[in-house]
Amino acid sequence: MYERLRRFLQLRDGEPALVAWAFVYFLSLLCSYYILRPIRDERGLVGGVENLPWLFTATFVAMAVLVPLFGWITSRFPRSRFLPAVYIGFLCCLLGFYVSFRLDPSSIFAARVFFVWLSVFNLFVVSVFWSFMADVCSREQSERLFGLIAAGGTTGALLGPLLTTALVGHIGASALLLISAAFLAVALLSIRAILRWQQVQSGLEEGAQPTTHALRAEQPLGGGLWDGLLLIARSPYLAGVGLLIVLLTLLATFLYFQQAEIVRDAFASRAERTAAFSAIDLATNALALFLQIFVTGRVMRRWGVAVSLSVLPLLLMFGFVALALAPTFFTLAIVQVVRRAGNYALMRPAREALYVVLTREEKYKAKNVIDTLVYRGGDAFTGWLYAGLRSLGASLAAVAWIAVPVAAGWAALAYTLGKAQARRAASDERRVAERSCRAAVDGGDS
């Protein structure tokens, strides 16, 4: 039974333990976040939909402060220290919010700070997770395993809304923060287990001779505060990935603002709005989990990263056409479920595979800038763009029509980046083969 399951999941020797711990790690992270997401979205409406662009801008400013701090930490501390430090910092903040909500649950200021903090938390911890996975896994492993690993996050994203829906009426929103903190603590334990697994696989266990790669993996990255930005500026490939993220955030933010307006008008009470957000989360994550287990790995292995990256933008073209024709809650819910499930099941694993062919410095520093600062910069810009379009009289349908050609451009860029990743991977494999041949020749001569 075990062997059949391992073959079905395309796991090789030594990989079941890695996938299991990575699955638990990502499950814990996403469960921690999704317990809090409906609370954030509901509290974001407390100050009015018209103020959401300010919250997006504040999130971007917070990212601009944290990104160089993260660059400094990765430059001076080994991976085994800076990875836990990131999560411990967010865990302490979460406990602080619990105290604040208990003291004054109706504070608009606390609600806005929490909205910004959770928006930072989501991107930062997930970015660090995938940087770690790209560092641990090879390119070939990323195509087979990233879908399964992503399924852990989707499982957590299913469990989080279920816990929120089941418990919020009994224990209140503030107590949910403690449950979220407990899941974040489980993520910390998972990091330790994966680091230990890689040490064993790389020959760092007691009595073994470690490889050069294994020794490098435990060294600080070095460099300065702004290395991530410099790496992006010097690399057309990384700049293309950054543009991919900008287009992703533009369309996602358009949908988020349309969702806020449609949900506000469709439901009268805070409880109904929170339930609507949770229902979308549940449907999204159920579909994503199915796709990640049965579809993602096979699509990526058969058609590659380029096709996997392009599917979601093409689907969104039709989704925005549907919204333009019928901007109702039912249409919005379907488009949101397709967008987010497609993102989790195909776009995200394929997007993370783009980084596997890069250096460790690019995986942690440049990737973190793209996943956080660029992402939230796109959010902030799009938030004001959306507000400007609406203030000029553009209807929800008109905004949806504007998004259609953007989705087409996003699809073209995604396909181009996927092909570039394949070329880089082929070039790396040729260099490895050439080095092996030279080493064999040198050994034969001696």
VEXDREN-2710 file (C-alpha; in Angstrom, 1 decimal):
% VEXDREN-2710
k/r/px/py/pz
1/MET/0.0/0.0/0.0
2/TYR/2.8/2.4/1.0
3/GLU/4.8/1.7/-2.2
4/ARG/1.7/2.2/-4.4
5/LEU/1.0/5.5/-2.7
6/ARG/4.6/6.6/-3.1
7/ARG/4.6/5.7/-6.8
8/PHE/1.2/7.5/-7.3
9/LEU/2.7/10.6/-5.6
10/GLN/5.9/10.3/-7.6
11/LEU/8.1/10.2/-4.5
12/ARG/11.7/8.8/-4.6
13/ASP/14.0/7.5/-1.8
14/GLY/14.4/10.0/1.0
15/GLU/11.6/12.3/-0.2
16/PRO/8.6/11.2/1.8
17/ALA/10.0/12.7/5.0
18/LEU/10.8/16.0/3.2
19/VAL/7.3/16.2/1.6
20/ALA/5.6/15.3/4.9
21/TRP/7.4/18.0/6.9
22/ALA/7.0/20.6/4.2
23/PHE/3.3/19.7/4.0
24/VAL/2.9/20.2/7.7
25/TYR/5.0/23.4/7.6
26/PHE/2.9/25.0/4.8
27/LEU/-0.4/23.7/6.3
28/SER/0.4/25.4/9.6
29/LEU/1.4/28.7/7.9
30/LEU/-1.8/28.9/5.8
31/CYS/-4.1/27.7/8.6
32/SER/-2.6/30.4/10.8
33/TYR/-3.3/33.0/8.1
34/TYR/-6.7/31.8/7.0
35/ILE/-8.0/31.8/10.6
36/LEU/-7.4/35.5/10.6
37/ARG/-8.2/36.4/7.0
38/PRO/-12.0/36.8/7.4
39/ILE/-11.4/38.9/10.5
40/ARG/-9.0/41.1/8.5
41/ASP/-11.4/41.5/5.5
42/GLU/-14.3/42.3/7.8
43/ARG/-12.3/44.8/9.8
44/GLY/-11.1/46.3/6.6
45/LEU/-14.7/47.4/5.9
46/VAL/-15.0/49.0/9.3
47/GLY/-13.2/52.1/8.1
48/GLY/-15.0/52.2/4.8
49/VAL/-14.3/50.8/1.3
50/GLU/-13.1/54.2/0.3
51/ASN/-10.2/54.0/2.7
52/LEU/-8.9/50.6/1.5
53/PRO/-6.3/52.3/-0.9
54/TRP/-4.7/53.9/2.2
55/LEU/-4.4/50.6/3.9
56/PHE/-2.8/49.1/0.8
57/THR/-0.4/52.0/0.7
58/ALA/0.4/51.6/4.4
59/THR/1.2/47.9/3.7
60/PHE/3.6/48.9/1.0
61/VAL/5.4/51.3/3.3
62/ALA/5.7/48.6/5.9
63/MET/7.2/46.3/3.3
64/ALA/9.7/49.0/2.3
65/VAL/10.9/49.0/5.9
66/LEU/11.0/45.3/6.4
67/VAL/12.7/44.2/3.1
68/PRO/16.1/45.9/3.9
69/LEU/15.9/44.5/7.4
70/PHE/15.4/41.0/6.1
71/GLY/18.3/41.6/3.7
72/TRP/20.5/42.6/6.6
73/ILE/19.5/39.5/8.6
74/THR/20.1/37.1/5.7
75/SER/23.5/38.7/5.1
76/ARG/24.8/38.1/8.6
77/PHE/23.1/35.0/10.0
78/PRO/22.9/31.4/8.7
79/ARG/19.7/30.0/7.4
80/SER/19.2/27.9/10.5
81/ARG/18.9/31.1/12.5
82/PHE/17.2/33.6/10.3
83/LEU/14.4/31.3/9.3
84/PRO/13.1/30.7/12.8
85/ALA/13.7/34.4/13.7
86/VAL/11.2/35.6/11.0
87/TYR/8.4/33.4/12.4
88/ILE/9.2/34.2/16.0
89/GLY/8.9/37.9/15.3
90/PHE/5.5/37.5/13.7
91/LEU/4.4/35.2/16.5
92/CYS/5.2/37.9/19.1
93/CYS/3.2/40.4/17.1
94/LEU/0.2/38.1/17.0
95/LEU/0.2/37.8/20.7
96/GLY/0.4/41.6/21.0
97/PHE/-2.7/41.9/18.8
98/TYR/-4.5/39.5/21.0
99/VAL/-3.9/41.7/24.0
100/SER/-4.9/44.8/22.1
101/PHE/-8.2/43.3/20.9
102/ARG/-9.1/42.1/24.4
103/LEU/-8.5/45.6/25.8
104/ASP/-10.5/47.5/23.0
105/PRO/-12.2/45.2/20.5
106/SER/-13.9/48.2/18.7
107/SER/-10.8/50.2/18.0
108/ILE/-10.7/51.4/14.4
109/PHE/-7.0/52.2/14.7
110/ALA/-6.2/48.6/15.9
111/ALA/-8.3/47.2/13.1
112/ARG/-6.4/49.1/10.5
113/VAL/-3.0/48.2/12.0
114/PHE/-4.1/44.6/12.0
115/PHE/-5.2/44.8/8.4
116/VAL/-1.7/46.1/7.4
117/TRP/0.1/43.6/9.6
118/LEU/-1.7/40.6/8.3
119/SER/-1.2/41.7/4.7
120/VAL/2.6/41.9/5.5
121/PHE/2.5/38.6/7.4
122/ASN/0.9/36.7/4.6
123/LEU/3.4/37.6/1.9
124/PHE/6.5/37.5/4.1
125/VAL/6.1/34.1/5.7
126/VAL/4.9/32.5/2.5
127/SER/7.8/34.1/0.6
128/VAL/10.3/32.8/3.1
129/PHE/8.7/29.3/3.0
130/TRP/9.1/29.0/-0.8
131/SER/12.6/30.5/-0.7
132/PHE/13.4/27.6/1.7
133/MET/11.8/25.0/-0.6
134/ALA/13.6/26.4/-3.7
135/ASP/16.8/26.1/-1.7
136/VAL/16.2/22.6/-0.5
137/CYS/14.7/21.1/-3.8
138/SER/16.3/20.6/-7.2
139/ARG/14.6/21.7/-10.4
140/GLU/13.5/18.2/-11.2
141/GLN/12.1/17.8/-7.6
142/SER/10.3/21.1/-7.9
143/GLU/8.3/19.8/-10.9
144/ARG/7.3/16.6/-9.0
145/LEU/6.9/17.8/-5.4
146/PHE/5.9/21.5/-5.4
147/GLY/2.3/20.6/-6.2
148/LEU/2.1/18.2/-3.3
149/ILE/3.8/20.6/-1.0
150/ALA/1.4/23.4/-2.1
151/ALA/-1.4/21.0/-1.1
152/GLY/-0.3/21.3/2.5
153/GLY/-1.0/25.1/2.3
154/THR/-4.4/24.5/0.7
155/THR/-5.3/22.0/3.5
156/GLY/-4.4/24.7/6.0
157/ALA/-6.4/27.2/4.0
158/LEU/-9.4/24.9/4.2
159/LEU/-8.9/24.2/7.9
160/GLY/-8.5/27.9/8.8
161/PRO/-11.9/29.1/7.6
162/LEU/-13.5/26.0/9.1
163/LEU/-12.1/26.8/12.5
164/THR/-13.0/30.5/12.1
165/THR/-16.6/29.7/11.1
166/ALA/-17.1/27.1/13.8
167/LEU/-15.4/28.9/16.7
168/VAL/-15.9/32.7/16.2
169/GLY/-19.5/32.6/17.5
170/HIS/-18.4/30.7/20.7
171/ILE/-15.0/32.2/21.6
172/GLY/-14.9/35.5/19.8
173/ALA/-12.5/36.9/17.2
174/SER/-9.7/37.8/19.7
175/ALA/-9.4/34.2/21.0
176/LEU/-8.9/33.0/17.4
177/LEU/-5.5/34.8/17.4
178/LEU/-4.2/32.4/20.0
179/ILE/-5.2/29.4/17.9
180/SER/-3.5/31.0/14.9
181/ALA/-0.4/31.5/17.1
182/ALA/-0.3/27.8/18.0
183/PHE/-0.3/26.8/14.3
184/LEU/2.6/29.3/13.7
185/ALA/4.5/27.5/16.5
186/VAL/4.0/24.2/14.6
187/ALA/5.6/25.8/11.5
188/LEU/8.7/26.6/13.6
189/LEU/9.0/22.9/14.6
190/SER/8.7/21.9/10.9
191/ILE/11.6/24.2/9.9
192/ARG/13.8/22.5/12.4
193/ALA/12.8/19.0/11.1
194/ILE/13.5/20.0/7.4
195/LEU/16.9/21.5/8.3
196/ARG/17.7/18.2/10.0
197/TRP/16.5/16.2/7.0
198/GLN/18.7/18.2/4.7
199/GLN/21.7/17.9/7.0
200/VAL/21.3/14.1/6.8
201/GLN/20.8/14.1/3.0
202/SER/23.8/16.4/2.5
203/GLY/26.2/14.5/4.7
204/LEU/26.3/16.9/7.7
205/GLU/25.3/14.2/10.2
206/GLU/27.8/13.2/12.7
207/GLY/30.8/11.3/11.3
208/ALA/30.1/12.1/7.6
209/GLN/32.0/14.2/5.2
210/PRO/29.8/17.2/4.2
211/THR/29.6/18.3/0.6
212/THR/30.6/21.8/-0.6
213/HIS/27.0/22.6/-1.3
214/ALA/25.9/21.5/2.2
215/LEU/28.6/23.7/3.8
216/ARG/27.5/26.8/1.7
217/ALA/23.9/26.2/2.6
218/GLU/24.8/26.8/6.3
219/GLN/26.7/30.1/5.7
220/PRO/25.3/33.6/5.8
221/LEU/24.6/35.0/2.4
222/GLY/26.7/38.1/2.9
223/GLY/26.3/41.4/1.0
224/GLY/24.3/44.5/1.9
225/LEU/20.8/45.8/2.7
226/TRP/19.7/46.5/-0.9
227/ASP/21.2/43.5/-2.7
228/GLY/17.8/42.1/-3.6
229/LEU/16.9/45.3/-5.6
230/LEU/20.3/45.3/-7.3
231/LEU/20.0/41.7/-8.3
232/ILE/16.6/42.4/-9.9
233/ALA/17.9/45.5/-11.7
234/ARG/20.8/43.5/-13.2
235/SER/18.8/40.5/-14.4
236/PRO/16.2/40.7/-17.2
237/TYR/14.9/37.3/-16.0
238/LEU/14.3/38.6/-12.4
239/ALA/12.8/41.8/-13.8
240/GLY/10.4/39.7/-15.8
241/VAL/9.4/37.8/-12.7
242/GLY/8.8/41.1/-11.0
243/LEU/6.6/42.3/-13.8
244/LEU/4.7/39.0/-13.7
245/ILE/4.0/39.7/-10.0
246/VAL/2.9/43.3/-10.8
247/LEU/0.3/42.0/-13.4
248/LEU/-0.9/39.4/-11.0
249/THR/-1.4/41.9/-8.2
250/LEU/-3.1/44.3/-10.6
251/LEU/-5.8/41.8/-11.5
252/ALA/-6.1/40.4/-8.0
253/THR/-6.5/43.8/-6.5
254/PHE/-9.1/44.8/-9.0
255/LEU/-11.0/41.7/-8.0
256/TYR/-10.5/42.4/-4.3
257/PHE/-12.0/45.9/-4.6
258/GLN/-14.9/44.6/-6.7
259/GLN/-15.4/42.0/-4.1
260/ALA/-15.5/44.6/-1.3
261/GLU/-18.1/46.6/-3.1
262/ILE/-20.3/43.7/-4.2
263/VAL/-20.2/42.0/-0.8
264/ARG/-20.9/45.3/0.9
265/ASP/-24.0/45.9/-1.2
266/ALA/-25.2/42.2/-1.2
267/PHE/-25.1/41.6/2.6
268/ALA/-26.4/43.8/5.4
269/SER/-24.6/42.5/8.5
270/ARG/-21.0/42.0/9.6
271/ALA/-21.8/38.3/10.3
272/GLU/-23.2/37.8/6.8
273/ARG/-20.2/39.4/5.2
274/THR/-17.7/37.3/7.2
275/ALA/-19.7/34.2/6.3
276/ALA/-19.6/35.2/2.6
277/PHE/-15.8/35.7/2.7
278/SER/-15.4/32.3/4.5
279/ALA/-17.6/30.5/1.9
280/ILE/-15.4/31.8/-0.9
281/ASP/-12.3/30.6/1.0
282/LEU/-13.7/27.2/1.5
283/ALA/-14.8/26.7/-2.1
284/THR/-11.5/28.0/-3.3
285/ASN/-9.4/25.7/-1.2
286/ALA/-11.4/22.6/-1.8
287/LEU/-10.9/23.0/-5.5
288/ALA/-7.3/23.9/-5.1
289/LEU/-6.6/20.8/-3.0
290/PHE/-8.1/18.5/-5.6
291/LEU/-6.0/20.1/-8.3
292/GLN/-2.8/20.0/-6.4
293/ILE/-3.1/16.3/-5.5
294/PHE/-4.3/15.0/-8.9
295/VAL/-3.4/17.6/-11.5
296/THR/-0.5/19.9/-10.7
297/GLY/2.4/17.5/-10.7
298/ARG/1.3/15.8/-13.9
299/VAL/0.7/19.1/-15.7
300/MET/4.1/20.5/-14.7
301/ARG/5.9/17.3/-15.7
302/ARG/4.1/16.8/-19.0
303/TRP/3.8/20.4/-20.3
304/GLY/6.4/22.2/-18.2
305/VAL/6.4/25.5/-16.3
306/ALA/5.5/27.7/-19.3
307/VAL/2.1/26.1/-19.8
308/SER/1.4/25.8/-16.1
309/LEU/2.1/29.6/-15.7
310/SER/-0.2/30.5/-18.6
311/VAL/-3.4/28.7/-17.6
312/LEU/-4.6/31.1/-14.9
313/PRO/-4.2/34.3/-16.9
314/LEU/-6.1/32.8/-19.8
315/LEU/-8.9/31.7/-17.5
316/LEU/-9.1/35.2/-16.0
317/MET/-9.6/36.7/-19.4
318/PHE/-12.9/34.9/-19.6
319/GLY/-13.6/35.6/-15.9
320/PHE/-13.4/39.3/-16.4
321/VAL/-15.6/39.1/-19.4
322/ALA/-18.2/37.4/-17.3
323/LEU/-17.9/40.0/-14.6
324/ALA/-18.2/42.8/-17.2
325/LEU/-21.5/41.2/-18.4
326/ALA/-22.9/40.3/-14.9
327/PRO/-21.2/42.1/-12.0
328/THR/-23.1/40.1/-9.3
329/PHE/-22.0/38.2/-6.2
330/PHE/-22.6/34.9/-7.8
331/THR/-20.3/35.8/-10.8
332/LEU/-17.7/37.3/-8.5
333/ALA/-17.6/34.2/-6.3
334/ILE/-17.1/31.9/-9.3
335/VAL/-14.3/34.1/-10.7
336/GLN/-12.6/34.5/-7.3
337/VAL/-12.7/30.7/-6.7
338/VAL/-11.2/30.0/-10.1
339/ARG/-8.6/32.7/-9.8
340/ARG/-7.4/31.7/-6.3
341/ALA/-7.7/28.0/-6.8
342/GLY/-5.8/28.3/-10.1
343/ASN/-3.2/30.5/-8.4
344/TYR/-2.6/28.0/-5.6
345/ALA/-2.7/24.8/-7.7
346/LEU/-0.8/25.9/-10.9
347/MET/0.4/29.5/-10.9
348/ARG/2.1/29.4/-7.5
349/PRO/4.0/26.1/-7.8
350/ALA/5.1/27.0/-11.4
351/ARG/6.0/30.5/-10.2
352/GLU/8.2/29.1/-7.4
353/ALA/9.9/26.8/-9.9
354/LEU/11.1/29.9/-11.7
355/TYR/13.5/30.5/-8.7
356/VAL/15.0/26.9/-8.6
357/VAL/17.4/27.7/-11.4
358/LEU/18.8/30.8/-9.5
359/THR/21.6/31.3/-7.0
360/ARG/21.0/31.1/-3.2
361/GLU/21.3/34.9/-2.9
362/GLU/18.7/35.4/-5.6
363/LYS/16.4/32.8/-4.0
364/TYR/16.3/34.6/-0.7
365/LYS/17.1/38.3/-1.3
366/ALA/15.7/39.0/-4.8
367/LYS/12.8/36.7/-4.3
368/ASN/11.9/38.3/-1.1
369/VAL/11.9/41.8/-2.7
370/ILE/9.6/40.5/-5.5
371/ASP/7.3/38.6/-3.3
372/THR/6.8/41.4/-0.7
373/LEU/7.9/44.9/-1.8
374/VAL/7.0/44.5/-5.5
375/TYR/3.8/42.6/-4.7
376/ARG/2.6/45.2/-2.2
377/GLY/3.8/48.0/-4.4
378/GLY/1.6/46.6/-7.1
379/ASP/-1.3/46.4/-4.6
380/ALA/-0.8/50.0/-3.6
381/PHE/-0.6/51.3/-7.2
382/THR/-3.6/49.3/-8.2
383/GLY/-5.6/50.4/-5.2
384/TRP/-5.3/54.0/-6.2
385/LEU/-5.8/53.2/-9.9
386/TYR/-9.0/51.5/-9.0
387/ALA/-10.1/54.4/-6.8
388/GLY/-9.3/56.8/-9.6
389/LEU/-11.3/54.8/-12.2
390/ARG/-14.3/54.7/-9.9
391/SER/-14.1/58.4/-9.1
392/LEU/-14.1/59.1/-12.8
393/GLY/-17.3/57.3/-13.1
394/ALA/-16.1/53.9/-14.4
395/SER/-18.6/51.1/-13.4
396/LEU/-17.6/47.7/-12.1
397/ALA/-18.3/46.3/-15.6
398/ALA/-16.0/49.0/-17.2
399/VAL/-13.2/48.0/-14.8
400/ALA/-13.6/44.4/-15.7
401/TRP/-13.3/45.2/-19.4
402/ILE/-10.0/47.1/-18.7
403/ALA/-8.7/44.0/-17.0
404/VAL/-9.2/41.7/-20.0
405/PRO/-6.2/42.9/-22.2
406/VAL/-4.1/43.0/-19.0
407/ALA/-4.8/39.3/-18.5
408/ALA/-3.8/38.6/-22.1
409/GLY/-0.4/40.4/-21.6
410/TRP/0.1/38.5/-18.3
411/ALA/-0.4/35.2/-20.1
412/ALA/2.1/36.0/-22.8
413/LEU/4.7/37.1/-20.2
414/ALA/4.1/34.0/-18.1
415/TYR/4.7/31.7/-21.1
416/THR/7.9/33.6/-22.0
417/LEU/9.3/33.3/-18.5
418/GLY/8.5/29.6/-18.4
419/LYS/10.5/29.0/-21.6
420/ALA/13.4/31.1/-20.2
421/GLN/13.4/28.9/-17.0
422/ALA/13.6/25.7/-19.2
423/ARG/16.6/27.2/-21.1
424/ARG/18.4/28.1/-17.9
425/ALA/17.8/24.6/-16.5
426/ALA/19.1/23.0/-19.7
427/SER/22.2/25.2/-19.6
428/ASP/22.8/24.2/-15.9
429/GLU/22.5/20.5/-16.7
430/ARG/25.0/20.9/-19.6
431/ARG/27.5/22.6/-17.3
432/VAL/27.1/19.8/-14.7
433/ALA/27.6/17.1/-17.3
434/GLU/30.7/18.9/-18.7
435/ARG/32.2/19.1/-15.2
436/SER/31.5/15.4/-14.6
437/CYS/33.1/14.5/-17.9
438/ARG/36.2/16.6/-17.1
439/ALA/36.5/15.1/-13.7
440/ALA/36.2/11.6/-15.2
441/VAL/38.9/12.3/-17.7
442/ASP/41.2/13.8/-15.1
443/GLY/40.7/10.8/-12.9
444/GLY/41.5/8.4/-15.7
445/ASP/44.7/10.3/-16.6
446/SER/45.9/10.1/-13.0
END
